[in-house]
Amino acid sequence: MTTRRQEKRQSNLLIRLLLVVVFSGGYLALAVFGRGGIAALFAQPALIALTVVLAALSGTAFVAGVGGTTERARSVNRQ
């Protein structure tokens, strides 16, 4: 049985995942269209590296803050 807090956390994760995927995909799509296609974008090693960095930063953006505050930090904030 899930609690209301768990349901909210799951929905927040889904929203975050959706935002990261949509905006990162949009940014990559702009780069593809600007270069004239996927083959043209991946023909240069520097642009391949930028795509890898974009994927790494997108993954980091998704997991940033997933843990939230710890129980200890919450108890300190209540005092």
Backbone hydrogen bonds, N-H to C=O, Kabsch-Sander energy under -0.5 kcal/mol:
donor,donor_aa,acceptor,acceptor_aa,energy
7,E,3,T,-2.2
8,K,4,R,-2.3
9,R,5,R,-2.3
10,Q,6,Q,-2.4
11,S,7,E,-2.3
12,N,8,K,-2.3
13,L,9,R,-2.1
14,L,10,Q,-2.1
15,I,11,S,-2.4
16,R,12,N,-2.5
17,L,13,L,-2.6
18,L,14,L,-2.5
19,L,15,I,-2.6
20,V,16,R,-2.6
21,V,17,L,-2.6
22,V,18,L,-2.7
23,F,19,L,-2.4
24,S,20,V,-2.1
25,G,21,V,-2.4
26,G,22,V,-2.4
27,Y,23,F,-2.2
28,L,24,S,-2.4
29,A,25,G,-2.5
30,L,26,G,-2.2
31,A,27,Y,-1.6
32,V,28,L,-2.3
33,F,29,A,-2.8
34,G,30,L,-2.4
35,R,31,A,-1.6
36,G,32,V,-1.3
37,G,32,V,-2.5
41,L,37,G,-1.8
42,F,38,I,-2.5
43,A,40,A,-0.7
44,Q,41,L,-0.8
47,L,44,Q,-0.5
48,I,44,Q,-1.6
49,A,45,P,-2.3
50,L,46,A,-2.0
51,T,47,L,-1.8
52,V,48,I,-2.1
53,V,49,A,-2.4
54,L,50,L,-2.4
55,A,51,T,-2.1
56,A,52,V,-2.3
57,L,53,V,-2.8
58,S,54,L,-2.2
59,G,55,A,-2.2
60,T,56,A,-2.1
61,A,57,L,-2.6
62,F,58,S,-1.8
63,V,59,G,-1.9
64,A,60,T,-1.5
66,V,63,V,-1.9
74,R,70,T,-2.1
75,S,71,E,-2.1
76,V,72,R,-1.9
77,N,73,A,-2.1
78,R,74,R,-1.2
79,Q,75,S,-0.7
79,Q,76,V,-0.7
